[in-house]
Amino acid sequence: MMNKESKFKKYRKKAEEALKDKDRIDGILTTTKRKLSDLLGSNERLKEFSDKIYVMIRMVKAQLSGEYREFPWRTLVMMVGGLIYFITPIDLIPDLIPILGLTDDISIVYWIYRSIQEDIEKFEAWERTIELT
């Protein structure tokens, strides 16, 4: 069985390429939001999962807009790679296989989330200071 790091490698490369093209990133973010909206409409139990995706979307947007640049390139690449993995219908376990396909996506997103937890916590603390002003 492949570990998450090795099966995620090609998505990291896709993320590095995508980060060179703002329009492509915008498309990835839009597609991710659409897929999340569709999923939540059919299953409210996925709210915790969607919250993790939405924080990654906010982090990518803040980084690319220049509002927040406190996390390393590796974190940005991991997040974008995770979003690409999530929206790609054919990954290790295709999304066309009900429940099982989504389970694979969820496991990758949670793995990324745990891997960059410290950066996420710092970003969320920064967001709270913005909300206070």
Rosetta blueprint (number, residue, H / E / L):
1 M L
2 M L
3 N L
4 K H
5 E H
6 S H
7 K H
8 F H
9 K H
10 K H
11 Y H
12 R H
13 K H
14 K H
15 A H
16 E H
17 E H
18 A H
19 L L
20 K L
21 D L
22 K H
23 D H
24 R H
25 I H
26 D H
27 G H
28 I H
29 L H
30 T H
31 T H
32 T H
33 K H
34 R H
35 K H
36 L H
37 S H
38 D H
39 L H
40 L H
41 G H
42 S H
43 N L
44 E H
45 R H
46 L H
47 K H
48 E H
49 F H
50 S H
51 D H
52 K H
53 I H
54 Y H
55 V H
56 M H
57 I H
58 R H
59 M H
60 V H
61 K H
62 A H
63 Q H
64 L H
65 S H
66 G L
67 E L
68 Y L
69 R L
70 E L
71 F L
72 P L
73 W H
74 R H
75 T H
76 L H
77 V H
78 M H
79 M H
80 V H
81 G H
82 G H
83 L H
84 I H
85 Y H
86 F H
87 I H
88 T L
89 P L
90 I L
91 D L
92 L L
93 I L
94 P L
95 D L
96 L L
97 I L
98 P L
99 I L
100 L H
101 G H
102 L H
103 T H
104 D H
105 D H
106 I H
107 S H
108 I H
109 V H
110 Y H
111 W H
112 I H
113 Y H
114 R H
115 S H
116 I L
117 Q H
118 E H
119 D H
120 I H
121 E H
122 K H
123 F H
124 E H
125 A H
126 W H
127 E H
128 R H
129 T H
130 I H
131 E H
132 L H
133 T L
